[in-house]
Amino acid sequence: MELLDQINDLFARYGLARESTPAPAVAVIRLQGAIGVGGGMGRRGLSLASLDASLKKAFSKRVRAVCLVINSPGGSPVQSSQIATRIRQLSQDEKIPVFAFAEDVAASGGYWLALAADEIYADPMSVIGSIGVITASFGFQDLMEKIGIERRVHAQGTQKGMLDPFRPEDPEDVKRLTDIQIDIHRQFIGAVKRRRGERLTGADETLFNGDIWTGERALELGLVDGLGDMRTIMRRKYGAEVRFLMIERPGGWLSRRFGGGSGVYAPDAPAGFASDLLTAVEERALWARFGL
């Protein structure tokens, strides 16, 4: 059966006709990882730039549908919005429906990606929601004083040093940040309401307070349309012979050189390696919010 699936995928990939009517095919794109977080050290963060070629490829095939398999704790609201918008544009232009399937997590920006689908499905134990906005940082001013470090900063523009972690927190800075968060949260809520509409059954105070739920509870609240995995749902919709055409994303520098393993140290790695380590910490913190 594996060999037959591979042969059928080749016919679908190159648009070749067969003597008999081919089984319906669906394109599958995995959206795995943090959004807008750099993809060094073998990891591939999600951004419109890194996904656009794969998205266009998926919608250019002779497929009945495109499936988004999502496992993301969120990240950049801008990239979340841009990726979702691009998926909707391609879906409408090519008249191909989109289905989203949450794995472990489709939360915050990960749920925003799921909103690009016409229907959203989750495992009963998937983590869904986190429709809110968060900003986290540290304050080091006392540590600097203790170890005798003097910081010197020269800037033009009264707000260029806003939320400087080496200075005591300024209430005015916090208010400015809060205003930005309120605006982003409003836009996130608007996206949910536009895409889910009357399917939402929970009150705004419940849905949009940043809470998370299991897939089972998310179904009750109208955040997802059903429970189940991709193969089961697609076979139910398109028949037992439906074929799955996996759309691979292009690999990065490390995956090309070392086969995609993460956490591999290369003595002659690019100068951005230290930055990649910080990226890994940032991404790990996003996952940790959901106990993963």
N, C-alpha and C positions, 0 to 999 in steps of 0.2 A: 504493500500500500504506500510506503514511503517513496519508492521509486516512481509509482504512478503519480503521486502528488507532485514530485519534482518535474516530471514530464509535463503535467498539466500546467504547472507554474511557468515553465518555459514558453508554452503556447500563449499563455495570458500575457507574459512579459513583453513578447514581441508581436502581439496582435495577430498570431497565425491562426488560420481557420483549420478546423478538424472535420473529418468526414461526418462524424456524428455531432449532435449539439453538445457543446462543452458544458460541463457543470459550472454553475455560477461561481464567480470569484469575488473575494473581498480583499482590499489592501489593508495591511496592518502596520501601524506606526507606533513604536514604543516611545513614550514620553517619560523618561526615567531621570530623576535627579532634581536638584535645586534649579530654580529659574533665575537666569541672569547672573548666576555664580560661575566664575571661570572654570574651564574644563581641563586644567592641567593634570599632571600625574596620572594620565590614563582615564580620568573622569571626563565626562562630556556634559557640561552644563547646558541648560535649555535656553535658547534665545532664538529670535526670528532669523538672525543671520545663519545660525547653525542648522536650522530646521527647514528653511525655505525650499532648498533644492529637493529635499526628501518629500515635502508636502506636495510640490508640483509634480513630482514623479508619481506619487500615489494617486493623484486625481487625474493623471494623464492615461492611466491604464484602463482597459475595458473591464471595469469592475462594477458590481452592483452596489457596493458600499465601501466606505472607509472606516476602519476601526481605530480608535485611539486607546491604547493600553497605557493607563496613567499610574505612575507611582512617584508622587512628588509632594514634598512638604511646603512648597511655595517658594517665595523669593521676591524678585522684582515685580511690582505691580505693572510697570510699563511694559516689560517683556511679556507678562501674562496676557495683558490686553492686546498687544500687537500680534502675538501668536494666535490667540483665539479669533481675532478679527480676520487674519489671513486665512484661517481654516474656513470661516464662514464665507468669505469671498470666493474661494475655490469651490466650495460646495454648491453655492448658488450659480456660479458660472458654468460648472460642468453638470449641474443637476444630479449630483450624487449625494445620497444621504450619509450622515456621519453618526457613528455610535461610539460612546465613551464607556470604558470599562475600568473602574477603580480597582487597583490591587491593594497593597497595604495602606497607602495614604493617597487621598486626593483632597488636600486641605489648603486653605488660603489660596495662593496663586495656582496650586494644583487643581483646586475646584474650579477656579476661573477658566482653566484650560478645558475642563469637562463641559463647561457651559457652551463651548463651541459645537457640541454635539446636538443632534435632534433628539436623542434619547440617551440617558445616563444609567448605567448599571453598576452595581457594586457587589462585593462579597458581603455576606451578613456581618462579618467582623472587620470590614474595611473601616478606616478612620476618615470621616467626611466632615466638611464644614470649615471652621475657623474663618468665618467671614468677618474679618476685622483687619486692623492695621497695627503693627507693632514696630517700635524702634528701640534698640538696646545698645548701650555703650558702657564705658567705665569712667571713673574719675580718679586721676592720679596726683592731684595737687598736693595732698598730704605726704605721699611717698616722695615726691620730688623735694619737698622741704626737708624731710627727714634725712635724705641722703646727700643733701647739699647741692642739688642741681638747679641752675638758673636757666630758664627757658627764655629765648629772645625771639620775638615775632614782630615783623613789620608788615603792615598791610594797608591798602587803600580801600575804603568802603567800611562803614561802621559795623556792618553785619558779617564781614568776611570771617571773623573768628567765632561765629555762633556755635554754641555747644562744644567749645574746645575742651577736651577731656583733661587738660592740664590746668584748667582754671576752675574755681568754684562755680557751681551751676547757677545760671542767671535766670530768675523767674520769667523775664521778658523773652529769653531764648526759648524756654519751655513752652510759653504761650504760642510763639510763632510756629514751633514744631507741631503743637497740638492742632493749630489751625490747618496746617498742611495735611495732617493725618485725617482730620474730619472731612476734608475735601476728597481725599483718596477713598476713604470709607464710603462716602456718599456715592462715588462713581462705581465702586464695587457693588454696592447694594443695587444701584440702578441696573447694572449688568445682570445680576441674578434675577431681578424682577422682569426684565425684558425677555430673558431666555426661558424662564420657568413659568411666568405668568400665573394663570389660574391653577397650575399644578401645585403651587405652594399652599400648604395647609396650616403651617405654624404662624404664630404672631410675629410681627417684626421684632419685638423685644426678645423673642426666643431665637429667631433665625440669625439675627445680625449682631449679636453681642460677643462674637468671637469664639463661641463654644464649639465643641466637636462632638460628633456622635458616631455610633456604629452604623454600618450600612443599613441594618435593619431599622434603626430609629430614623435614619435619614429618609428612608422610604415613607415612613409615617408622616414626616414633615413635608414631603413633596420635593425634597432636594434631589432625589434620584427616582427613576421610573420603574426599577425592578431590581431583583437580586439574581445573580448568576454570573457565570464566567463567559468569556467571549465565544468559545466554541459551541457551548450549549445554546446560547442565545442566537447565534448566527445560523446554526443548523435548524433551529426552530423557525427562523424567518425565511431561510433560503433553501432548506432541504438538507438531507443527510450528506449529499455529495458536494456541498459547498467547499471551495478551495480557499486557502489562506495564502496570500502573496505578501511575504514579509518585505517591508521597505527598510533597508539598512541605511543608517546615517554614516556619512564619511568619517573616518577615524582621524584623530588628532596626531600630533608629532610623536607622542610616546607610544600610542597604539600602533602606528606604522612601524616604529623601530623595534618595539618589544612585544608586539602581539596583543596590546590592549590591557595588560595587567596593571592594576592600580597599586600605588605604594612602592613602585620600583625606583630605586635611586640610581641615577646615571651620573658618573663623575664629570662627564662633559655636557651635562644638561644645559639648556638655555639659561640666560641670566635671570629669567623670571621664576626660577625654581623656588626661591624663598617666598615669593608672592604666592606661588601655588600652595605652599604649606599653610599660609594664612587662609587661603581660599578653602582648604580642606577643613580647617577649624570652623570657619563660618558655616560651611555646608553641614558639618557634623552637628553644630548647634541647632540648625533648622530641623534636622531629623530628631534630635533629642527632645524637642518640645512635644513629640508624639510618642515618646517612650521607645524609640527605635534607634 
